[in-house]
Amino acid sequence: MAIVAVALLITCQSMAQDNSDSSSTGTTAPTTAAPVDDAKTAAPTAPSGIPTDPLGIADAMGRPFTVAFILASVIGVWSVVERLVILRRRRVIPKAFVERFLMHLRAGRMDKNEAIAICHQNQSPMADVFMHGVRKWGRPSVEVEQAVLDGGERQVSQLKKGLRVLNGVSTLSPLIGLLGTVVGMIRSFNDIAMAGAMGQTQTLANGIALALLTTAVGLLIAIPAMAAYLYLAGRIDSIVMEMDRLGQELVHLVSAEALRERAIVTVPRGDLAQAATSPTAAPAPALRPRKPVAEK
């Protein structure tokens, strides 16, 4: 996309330059014409302001700055669209999968191998976090929690991967505009030095146009990029908090302490009391008194 846009701008600029050259080298008045008064025939030149159309802006900024801004805008738009697709909540945390997975764990209908197979089959970021915890099935809660945290950190780094590019666009675009401002000021002072006349405002027009346009275009690219960066960073934070909550719930289901408590709860207390008071139960052996040792 950037290459096509740059090619179109270069073609339009070359066409405009060819038209201006052809108009300047066209038919001229015959040299045998009678001289006329220069003051009467000299038409007043219209003041040329800063261009507002896209082609005029690209021509005033020059090819290097135009190409840089086009690349920055295309990269920024691509990063925003790509992150919006990746950060969909139903893709990161599939609701149906999470609810069914935790329900089977609470009911005790799933063992370690089945849980790992289901997580591997889903292949979502939340399933990957669950897989790290399930692999520590039956271990102490500290080990299971650490495994969940390790898996979560890997997934968070993947979710924030595209934000670095967007942050770079929002940071570099104003710097490129500032560079254009400095270059425009240098050009204006050089034109003044070469012309030797401070009163001719037309001499300063090109440099001032470059300075103002590069600054404005850089800010126009950086402001939406920064707004999109803040929005996507907030979405990632909310997703990470939800993943942490679900990971802690998994720890309370597959750790050694949780499995031990579940095994105790599954045995009814009434059955234990009935077994202790049952008449068929074998009576405890009576203790026999110890015979005194005969004295010699």
C-alpha positions as CSV (number, residue, x, y, z in Angstrom):
1,M,0.0,0.0,0.0
2,A,2.8,2.4,0.9
3,I,4.6,1.7,-2.4
4,V,1.5,2.4,-4.5
5,A,0.8,5.6,-2.7
6,V,4.3,6.8,-3.1
7,A,4.3,5.9,-6.8
8,L,1.1,7.9,-7.3
9,L,2.5,10.9,-5.6
10,I,5.7,10.8,-7.6
11,T,3.8,10.5,-10.9
12,C,1.5,13.4,-10.0
13,Q,4.5,15.6,-9.1
14,S,6.4,14.7,-12.3
15,M,3.2,15.5,-14.4
16,A,2.8,18.8,-12.7
17,Q,6.5,19.7,-13.3
18,D,6.2,18.7,-17.0
19,N,3.2,21.0,-17.4
20,S,5.0,23.9,-15.8
21,D,8.1,23.3,-18.0
22,S,6.0,23.2,-21.2
23,S,4.1,26.3,-20.3
24,S,7.4,28.2,-19.7
25,T,9.0,27.0,-23.0
26,G,5.8,27.7,-25.1
27,T,5.3,30.4,-27.7
28,T,6.8,33.7,-26.8
29,A,6.1,37.1,-28.1
30,P,8.0,38.1,-31.2
31,T,11.2,40.1,-30.6
32,T,10.1,42.8,-33.1
33,A,7.2,44.0,-31.0
34,A,7.4,47.5,-29.7
35,P,8.7,47.9,-26.2
36,V,6.1,48.8,-23.7
37,D,6.3,50.1,-20.2
38,D,7.4,47.5,-17.7
39,A,5.4,49.0,-14.9
40,K,2.2,48.8,-16.9
41,T,2.6,45.3,-18.3
42,A,3.9,43.6,-15.1
43,A,1.0,41.8,-13.6
44,P,0.9,41.6,-9.8
45,T,1.9,38.2,-8.6
46,A,-0.8,36.6,-6.5
47,P,0.5,35.6,-3.0
48,S,1.1,31.9,-2.8
49,G,-0.2,30.5,0.5
50,I,0.4,27.2,2.2
51,P,-1.2,24.4,0.1
52,T,-4.1,22.5,1.5
53,D,-4.8,19.8,-1.1
54,P,-3.0,16.5,-0.7
55,L,-0.8,16.8,-3.8
56,G,0.2,20.4,-2.9
57,I,1.1,19.3,0.6
58,A,3.2,16.4,-0.7
59,D,4.9,18.7,-3.2
60,A,5.7,21.3,-0.5
61,M,7.1,18.7,2.0
62,G,9.2,16.9,-0.6
63,R,9.6,13.3,-1.4
64,P,11.6,12.2,1.7
65,F,9.1,13.5,4.3
66,T,6.1,12.4,2.2
67,V,7.4,8.8,2.0
68,A,8.2,8.8,5.7
69,F,4.8,10.0,6.7
70,I,3.0,7.5,4.3
71,L,5.0,4.6,5.7
72,A,4.2,5.7,9.3
73,S,0.5,6.0,8.6
74,V,0.2,2.7,6.8
75,I,2.2,0.9,9.6
76,G,0.0,2.5,12.3
77,V,-3.3,1.6,10.6
78,W,-2.0,-2.0,10.1
79,S,-1.0,-2.3,13.7
80,V,-4.4,-1.1,15.0
81,V,-6.4,-3.4,12.8
82,E,-4.2,-6.4,13.6
83,R,-4.4,-5.8,17.4
84,L,-8.2,-5.3,17.2
85,V,-8.5,-8.7,15.6
86,I,-6.0,-10.4,18.0
87,L,-7.5,-8.9,21.2
88,R,-11.1,-10.0,20.7
89,R,-12.2,-11.3,24.0
90,R,-13.9,-14.4,22.6
91,R,-10.6,-15.3,20.9
92,V,-8.4,-14.8,24.0
93,I,-10.9,-16.2,26.6
94,P,-13.5,-18.4,24.9
95,K,-16.4,-18.3,27.3
96,A,-17.9,-21.7,26.3
97,F,-14.6,-23.5,26.7
98,V,-13.7,-21.9,30.0
99,E,-17.1,-22.6,31.6
100,R,-17.2,-26.2,30.4
101,F,-13.6,-26.9,31.4
102,L,-14.0,-25.6,35.0
103,M,-17.4,-27.3,35.4
104,H,-15.9,-30.7,34.6
105,L,-13.0,-30.0,37.0
106,R,-15.4,-29.1,39.8
107,A,-17.4,-32.2,39.2
108,G,-14.4,-34.5,39.1
109,R,-15.2,-35.8,35.6
110,M,-11.8,-35.1,34.1
111,D,-8.3,-36.3,34.9
112,K,-4.9,-34.8,34.0
113,N,-4.5,-36.4,30.6
114,E,-8.0,-35.5,29.4
115,A,-7.5,-31.9,30.6
116,I,-4.2,-31.5,28.8
117,A,-5.7,-33.0,25.6
118,I,-8.7,-30.5,25.7
119,C,-6.4,-27.5,26.3
120,H,-4.2,-28.6,23.5
121,Q,-7.2,-28.9,21.2
122,N,-8.6,-25.5,22.0
123,Q,-5.3,-23.6,21.3
124,S,-6.5,-20.3,22.8
125,P,-4.3,-18.1,25.1
126,M,-6.5,-19.0,28.1
127,A,-6.2,-22.7,27.2
128,D,-2.4,-22.4,27.1
129,V,-2.5,-20.9,30.6
130,F,-4.7,-23.7,31.8
131,M,-2.3,-26.2,30.3
132,H,0.6,-24.9,32.3
133,G,-1.4,-25.3,35.5
134,V,-2.8,-28.7,34.7
135,R,0.7,-30.1,34.0
136,K,1.3,-29.6,37.7
137,W,-1.8,-31.6,38.7
138,G,-1.6,-32.8,42.3
139,R,1.4,-30.7,43.2
140,P,1.3,-28.1,46.0
141,S,-0.6,-24.9,45.3
142,V,2.6,-22.9,45.2
143,E,4.0,-24.9,42.3
144,V,0.6,-24.8,40.4
145,E,0.3,-21.1,40.9
146,Q,3.9,-20.5,39.7
147,A,3.2,-22.5,36.5
148,V,0.0,-20.5,35.9
149,L,2.0,-17.2,36.3
150,D,4.7,-18.4,33.9
151,G,2.1,-19.3,31.2
152,G,0.3,-16.0,31.8
153,E,3.5,-13.9,31.3
154,R,4.1,-15.6,28.0
155,Q,0.6,-14.9,26.8
156,V,0.8,-11.2,28.0
157,S,4.0,-10.7,26.0
158,Q,2.3,-12.0,22.9
159,L,-0.7,-9.8,23.4
160,K,1.5,-6.7,23.8
161,K,3.6,-7.6,20.8
162,G,2.0,-5.2,18.3
163,L,1.7,-2.3,20.7
164,R,5.4,-1.6,20.5
165,V,5.0,-0.8,16.8
166,L,2.1,1.5,17.5
167,N,4.0,3.2,20.2
168,G,6.9,3.7,17.9
169,V,4.7,5.4,15.3
170,S,3.2,7.7,17.8
171,T,6.6,8.7,19.0
172,L,8.6,9.0,15.8
173,S,6.0,10.9,13.7
174,P,6.3,14.2,15.8
175,L,10.1,13.8,15.6
176,I,10.0,13.6,11.9
177,G,7.7,16.7,11.8
178,L,10.2,18.5,14.1
179,L,13.0,17.5,11.7
180,G,11.0,19.0,8.8
181,T,10.6,22.2,10.9
182,V,14.3,22.6,11.3
183,V,15.0,21.8,7.7
184,G,12.4,24.4,6.6
185,M,13.9,27.1,8.8
186,I,17.4,26.4,7.5
187,R,16.0,26.6,3.9
188,S,14.3,30.0,4.7
189,F,17.5,31.5,6.1
190,N,19.5,30.2,3.2
191,D,17.1,31.8,0.7
192,I,17.3,35.1,2.6
193,A,21.1,35.0,2.5
194,M,21.1,34.2,-1.2
195,A,18.5,36.9,-2.1
196,G,19.9,39.6,0.1
197,A,16.6,41.2,0.7
198,M,14.6,40.9,3.9
199,G,11.5,42.5,2.6
200,Q,10.6,39.7,0.1
201,T,8.2,37.4,1.8
202,Q,8.0,35.1,-1.2
203,T,11.6,34.1,-0.5
204,L,10.5,32.6,2.8
205,A,7.4,30.8,1.5
206,N,8.9,27.5,0.6
207,G,10.9,27.0,3.9
208,I,8.0,28.1,6.1
209,A,5.5,25.8,4.2
210,L,7.9,22.9,4.7
211,A,8.3,23.7,8.4
212,L,4.5,24.0,9.2
213,L,3.3,21.2,7.0
214,T,5.7,18.6,8.3
215,T,4.8,19.5,11.9
216,A,1.1,19.4,11.2
217,V,1.2,16.1,9.4
218,G,3.4,14.5,12.1
219,L,0.9,15.5,14.8
220,L,-2.0,14.3,12.7
221,I,-0.4,10.8,12.5
222,A,0.8,10.7,16.1
223,I,-2.4,11.8,17.9
224,P,-4.6,9.0,16.6
225,A,-1.8,6.5,17.0
226,M,-1.4,7.4,20.7
227,A,-5.1,7.3,21.3
228,A,-5.3,3.8,19.7
229,Y,-2.3,2.7,21.8
230,L,-4.0,3.8,25.1
231,Y,-7.2,2.1,24.1
232,L,-5.5,-1.2,23.3
233,A,-3.4,-1.1,26.4
234,G,-6.5,-0.7,28.5
235,R,-8.1,-3.6,26.8
236,I,-5.1,-5.8,27.4
237,D,-5.1,-4.9,31.1
238,S,-8.7,-6.0,31.5
239,I,-8.1,-9.2,29.7
240,V,-5.0,-9.9,31.9
241,M,-7.1,-9.4,35.0
242,E,-9.7,-11.9,33.8
243,M,-7.0,-14.4,32.9
244,D,-5.5,-14.1,36.4
245,R,-8.9,-14.7,38.1
246,L,-9.5,-17.8,36.0
247,G,-5.9,-19.1,36.7
248,Q,-6.4,-18.7,40.4
249,E,-9.6,-20.7,40.2
250,L,-7.7,-23.4,38.4
251,V,-5.2,-23.5,41.2
252,H,-7.9,-24.1,43.7
253,L,-9.2,-27.1,41.7
254,V,-6.0,-29.1,40.7
255,S,-3.6,-28.4,43.6
256,A,-2.7,-31.1,46.1
257,E,-4.6,-29.3,48.9
258,A,-7.7,-28.9,46.8
259,L,-7.7,-32.6,45.8
260,R,-7.2,-33.7,49.4
261,E,-10.1,-31.5,50.6
262,R,-12.3,-32.8,47.8
263,A,-11.5,-36.4,48.7
264,I,-12.5,-35.8,52.3
265,V,-15.7,-34.0,51.4
266,T,-16.8,-36.8,49.1
267,V,-17.0,-39.3,52.0
268,P,-20.3,-38.7,53.9
269,R,-19.9,-38.2,57.7
270,G,-23.0,-40.4,58.3
271,D,-21.4,-43.4,56.7
272,L,-18.3,-43.0,59.0
273,A,-20.5,-42.8,62.1
274,Q,-22.6,-45.8,61.0
275,A,-19.5,-47.8,60.3
276,A,-18.2,-47.0,63.8
277,T,-21.4,-48.1,65.6
278,S,-22.4,-51.1,63.4
279,P,-23.0,-54.3,65.5
280,T,-21.3,-56.4,62.8
281,A,-18.1,-54.5,63.4
282,A,-15.4,-56.5,65.1
283,P,-15.1,-55.6,68.8
284,A,-11.8,-54.3,69.9
285,P,-9.8,-56.8,71.8
286,A,-10.0,-56.5,75.6
287,L,-6.9,-55.6,77.5
288,R,-5.7,-58.4,79.8
289,P,-4.2,-57.4,83.2
290,R,-0.5,-57.9,83.4
291,K,0.5,-60.6,85.8
292,P,2.8,-59.6,88.6
293,V,6.3,-60.8,88.4
294,A,7.1,-63.4,91.1
295,E,9.7,-62.4,93.5
296,K,12.6,-64.7,93.8
